[in-house]
Amino acid sequence: MADAPKRVFILADGTGETAEKVAAAALTQYRSIEVETRTFTRVRSKLEIREIMERAAAENAFVVYTVIDPEHRDHIQRMSEDLQVEVADLMGWLIVRLGAYLGASPLLAPGIQHQLDEGYFRRVEAVEYAVKNDDGQAPHNLGRADMVLIGLSRTCKTPLSMFLAHKGIKVANVPLVPDIPPPAELFSIDQEKIYGLVIDLNSLARVRSERLKHLGLPPDAEYAAREHIARELRWCREFYARHPTWPVIDTSGRAVEETAAEMMRIKSERDSRQTQKR
């Protein structure tokens, strides 16, 4: 019997953006483990908290929360003990310690840091776009992307797409499969929007083996076989070489933040050149 998938619930009384970023950063330290995340936002009542905590207990999920109301934080802690659910409070302890240092009482206003400005709505729109255009779902929308990530299976396309989306960048990603042509739309958009992802053989074999394990599939399936992966990687690099305008980014052993920073640097340089030409 396959192991039950690991799950992380993010519980927030605001947008959940803070908790999502912290949880995503922490999870990059466990890239070989498949983890499902689910975010519950604007949780403002004990009834909602109870329902989420009971679900976490039923699914053996770890709960990360950012809740301002002290009464609600206490409620989560009591429920975690009653239901034996592992939790992590990302905000409460810091607020208490800051209050002691500053000699002041907190406002206790959920989501106060997220003013509904242009940047906020841009991030929301970018996240919605990334979700709808993940894994090549809607190739007709590629022209609306700020960046398009392409690469073999398990080369970190989706985590990078979501991380960049939280920066307000619209990102689509398209999987590459040898002998299956990419969507025609990939070649009709601005080619400077496209970024090719690669990863080393050992890392890809390890990640794919873990993926098979979590899916309850045989570990010796061709998908994770080193010879098969080596052929895929050779094909992928040859494919990229035919398109020299695409920067090739190696994600091997790198945190999502580090890879994203390199991509944003390239994008910034290209945007700057385009502005100078105008």
C-alpha positions in Angstrom: 0.0 0.0 0.0 1.3 3.4 -1.0 2.1 6.0 1.8 -0.6 8.6 2.3 0.4 11.9 0.7 1.8 14.6 2.9 -0.4 17.6 3.2 0.0 21.1 4.6 -3.0 23.2 5.4 -2.5 27.0 5.4 -5.0 28.7 7.6 -5.2 32.5 7.6 -7.5 35.2 8.7 -6.4 37.4 5.8 -5.3 36.6 2.3 -2.9 33.8 3.3 -0.1 35.3 1.2 2.3 35.6 4.1 1.8 32.0 5.3 2.0 30.7 1.7 5.3 32.4 1.1 6.9 31.2 4.4 5.5 27.6 3.9 6.8 27.5 0.3 10.2 28.7 1.3 10.4 26.0 4.1 9.2 23.3 1.7 12.0 24.0 -0.8 14.2 22.3 1.8 12.3 19.0 1.1 12.1 19.1 -2.7 12.2 15.3 -3.0 9.0 14.9 -1.0 5.7 15.4 -2.7 3.6 17.7 -0.5 0.0 18.9 -1.3 -0.9 22.3 0.0 -4.4 23.8 0.6 -5.0 27.3 1.7 -8.0 28.5 3.7 -8.3 32.3 3.7 -10.3 34.9 5.7 -11.1 32.4 8.4 -12.7 34.6 11.0 -14.8 32.3 13.2 -14.3 29.4 15.6 -16.7 27.3 13.6 -14.6 27.7 10.5 -11.4 26.9 12.5 -13.1 23.8 13.9 -14.1 22.5 10.5 -10.6 23.1 9.1 -8.9 21.5 12.1 -11.2 18.4 12.0 -10.4 18.0 8.3 -6.7 18.3 9.0 -7.0 15.6 11.6 -8.9 13.3 9.2 -6.3 13.9 6.4 -3.2 13.9 8.8 -2.3 17.3 7.6 0.2 19.8 9.1 -1.4 23.2 9.8 0.5 26.5 9.3 -1.5 29.5 10.4 -1.4 33.3 10.5 -4.2 34.4 12.8 -4.2 37.8 14.6 -7.0 37.3 17.1 -5.5 35.9 20.4 -8.7 34.0 21.2 -8.7 32.3 17.8 -5.0 31.4 18.2 -5.7 29.8 21.5 -8.6 28.0 20.0 -6.3 26.6 17.3 -3.8 25.5 19.9 -6.5 23.7 22.0 -7.9 22.0 19.0 -4.4 20.9 17.9 -4.0 19.2 21.2 -7.4 17.6 21.3 -7.2 16.4 17.7 -3.5 15.6 17.7 -2.8 17.9 14.8 0.7 19.3 14.3 0.5 23.1 13.9 2.9 26.1 13.5 2.0 29.6 14.5 3.8 32.0 12.2 2.5 35.3 13.5 1.3 35.1 17.2 4.6 34.7 18.9 6.2 37.5 16.9 3.3 39.9 17.7 3.6 39.1 21.4 7.3 39.6 21.5 7.2 42.8 19.4 4.5 44.2 21.7 6.7 43.6 24.7 9.6 45.3 23.1 7.7 48.2 21.7 5.6 48.7 24.9 2.4 48.9 22.8 -0.7 46.9 22.0 -1.2 45.5 18.5 -4.1 46.7 16.3 -5.3 43.1 16.0 -6.7 43.8 12.5 -6.4 40.8 10.1 -4.9 41.5 6.7 -4.0 45.1 7.5 -0.7 44.8 5.6 -2.5 44.0 2.3 -3.9 47.3 1.1 -6.1 46.9 -1.9 -3.8 48.7 -4.2 -2.8 48.1 -7.8 0.0 45.8 -6.8 -2.3 43.6 -4.8 -4.8 43.1 -7.6 -1.9 42.5 -10.0 -0.7 39.6 -7.8 -4.2 38.2 -7.5 -4.6 38.3 -11.3 -1.1 36.7 -11.8 -1.9 33.8 -9.4 -5.2 33.1 -11.1 -3.5 33.1 -14.5 -0.8 30.7 -13.3 -3.3 28.3 -11.9 -5.4 28.3 -15.2 -2.3 28.0 -17.4 -0.4 25.4 -15.4 1.0 22.3 -17.2 0.0 23.5 -20.7 -3.7 23.6 -19.9 -4.6 26.6 -22.1 -2.0 27.2 -24.9 -4.3 29.8 -26.5 -3.5 32.0 -23.5 0.3 31.9 -23.8 0.3 35.3 -25.5 -0.9 36.9 -22.3 2.0 35.6 -20.3 4.9 37.7 -19.0 7.0 34.5 -18.9 6.5 31.0 -20.2 8.4 28.1 -18.6 9.1 25.0 -20.5 10.8 21.7 -19.4 10.5 18.0 -18.9 8.3 16.6 -16.2 9.4 17.4 -12.6 11.8 20.2 -13.5 10.2 22.6 -11.1 7.9 24.4 -13.6 4.8 24.7 -11.3 6.6 25.8 -8.1 8.4 28.5 -10.1 5.2 29.6 -11.8 3.4 30.1 -8.5 6.4 31.8 -6.8 6.7 34.3 -9.6 2.9 34.8 -9.7 3.1 36.0 -6.1 5.5 38.6 -7.4 2.8 39.8 -9.8 4.3 38.1 -12.9 1.9 36.2 -15.2 3.5 32.8 -15.8 2.4 29.9 -17.9 4.2 26.6 -18.1 4.3 24.0 -20.8 5.6 20.4 -20.4 8.0 19.0 -22.9 7.7 15.4 -24.0 10.0 13.8 -26.6 8.2 12.9 -29.8 5.2 15.0 -28.9 5.3 18.4 -30.5 4.8 21.4 -28.2 1.7 23.5 -28.9 2.0 25.7 -32.0 1.2 28.8 -29.9 4.6 28.4 -28.2 6.3 29.4 -31.4 4.0 32.3 -32.3 4.5 34.3 -29.1 7.4 36.7 -28.3 10.2 34.2 -28.0 12.0 36.3 -25.4 9.2 35.3 -23.0 10.2 31.7 -23.0 12.6 30.1 -20.4 13.8 26.6 -20.7 14.3 24.5 -17.5 16.8 21.7 -17.1 18.0 19.6 -14.2 20.8 17.1 -13.7 20.2 13.3 -14.2 20.7 12.3 -10.5 18.2 15.0 -9.2 15.6 14.2 -11.8 15.8 10.5 -11.2 15.4 11.0 -7.5 12.5 13.3 -7.8 10.7 11.1 -10.2 11.3 8.0 -8.1 9.7 9.8 -5.1 6.8 10.8 -7.4 6.2 7.2 -8.4 6.3 6.2 -4.7 3.7 8.7 -3.7 1.5 7.6 -6.6 1.8 3.9 -5.5 3.4 3.0 -8.8 6.3 0.6 -9.4 9.6 2.3 -8.7 11.2 0.7 -11.8 8.8 2.3 -14.2 10.4 3.8 -17.3 9.5 7.3 -16.1 12.2 7.1 -13.4 14.7 4.9 -15.2 18.1 6.6 -15.5 18.6 5.5 -19.1 15.2 6.9 -20.1 15.8 10.1 -18.3 19.2 10.5 -19.9 17.6 10.2 -23.3 15.0 12.8 -22.4 17.6 15.2 -21.1 19.7 14.9 -24.3 16.6 15.5 -26.4 15.7 18.5 -24.3 19.1 20.2 -24.6 19.1 19.6 -28.4 15.6 21.1 -28.6 16.7 24.2 -26.6 19.8 24.5 -28.8 17.6 25.0 -31.8 16.1 28.1 -30.1 19.0 30.3 -29.0 16.8 33.1 -27.8 15.5 30.9 -24.9 17.7 31.2 -21.8 18.3 27.7 -20.2 18.0 27.7 -16.4 19.4 24.8 -14.4 17.2 24.1 -11.4 19.5 21.3 -9.9 19.9 21.6 -6.2 18.6 25.2 -6.1 15.9 26.8 -4.1 12.9 28.1 -6.0 13.8 31.6 -4.8 17.3 31.4 -6.2 16.1 30.1 -9.6 13.3 32.7 -9.7 15.8 35.5 -9.0 17.9 34.5 -12.0 14.9 34.5 -14.2 13.7 37.9 -13.0 17.1 39.3 -13.6 17.1 38.1 -17.2 13.6 39.4 -17.7 14.5 42.8 -16.2 17.5 43.1 -18.6 15.4 42.2 -21.5 12.6 44.7 -20.5 15.3 47.4 -20.1 16.6 46.7 -23.6 13.1 46.9 -25.1 12.5 50.2 -23.3 15.7 51.7 -24.7 14.7 50.7 -28.3 11.5 52.7 -28.0 
